[in-house]
Amino acid sequence: MTWFYGHAQLGGSSSFAFVNIDPTGKTAALGSSTMAHFGRDLGVGYLNPAGLNEKMHNSATLSYNNYFVDINSGFAAYAYHFKNFGTMMGSIAFTDYGYFVETDVTGQVIGEFWAQDYVFQVGYGNVWRKDDRFTYGSNLKFLYSVYEKYVATAFALDFGGAYHDTANLFHASALVRNLGYNTIPYTDVVENLPLDIQLGFSKKLKHNPLKMTVVGHNLQQPDISYVNVNSRNKNIDLETGEVISAQVSTGDKIMRHINFGAELVFSENFQIRGGYNHMRRRELGPEVTKGAAGFSWGVGIAIKKFMLDYAMVTYFPGVNVSYFTISKNLSDFRRAKPENY
């Protein structure tokens, strides 16, 4: 008997990758480049706790994402600012993969099973020594994953710091995400969490609605490129007949670390957004015609004190994912007190 050994395609070097799914329409529209954005969006605080601030006081957010095929994901968060203490936020994010047909080794259907992932998170952010130019924050998250009878859990921490130059409309931030440990693994193998070290900058033009953002991600790993060994367009060495390994240029390796975002901020009630994620384009776009893969766009509009955000993200030509987010400051529901109260 002859034995053949095969190696599965390397799709990633860590588990719990669902923790990196964009939580809201704003973060998705800007190409996952919002860690240096600061304002009222709770999705930014979810990604970077240094972005938690008193503008988020008593605010709530609900978001829905119709992911690929019948996969759905959602996000819910609430933030509260405590005077002389800081801002705290609690959130839950989920990814539901739906039901699957379960079969035995012979292919006979024996039932169904389901698969889901959850992120339970509590965050805290504050100013540094009452100097509002510097902020810091931390997130504690519990990750829970269940696929049929296989259950896995993990704890993770995020640490963020930011600098704000409000006079020049400039913000900079540093972030360490998903620093933690796989407490209950899927199998006997303990897997790593998707650690991500980021640096980000945002700048708004003074007399122009344009706000630009650049974020560098996965800076702890210089080369995050992936070469498709099953590529159809292969180069053959004419002398040996062997396949020549594809090479990724230095420029391409650098670009895979960078996400770009741009936002036209006409007012707090109306914004138009766009983003570009180079790594997404290179890894998910087809080899020949990549189309709009890696690009995203969206809009934010306030209607009767409800903030509505929509985003469309292109992962593959003709394959788009939509985000729908609604946010509300719950203090708006309070009735005005009588003058003589």
Secondary structure, DSSP 4 states (H G I P E B T S, - for coil): ------------S-S-GGGGS--SHHHHHTTS--TT--SS-HHHHHH-GGG--GGGTTEEEEEEEE-STT-EEEEEEEEEEETTTEEEEEEEEEEEEEEEEEE-TT--EEEEEEEEEEEEEEEEEEEETTEEEEEEEEEEEEEEEEETTEEEEEEEEEEEEEEEETTTTEEEEEEEEEEEEEEE-SSSSPPPP--EEEEEEEEE-TTSSEEEEEEE--TTSS------TT-SS-EE-TTT-PEEPP---HHHHHHTTEEEEEEEEEETTEEEEEEEEHHHHHHHS-SS--TTTTEEEEEEEEETTEEEEEEEEEEETTEEEEEEEEEEEGGGGSPPPPTT-
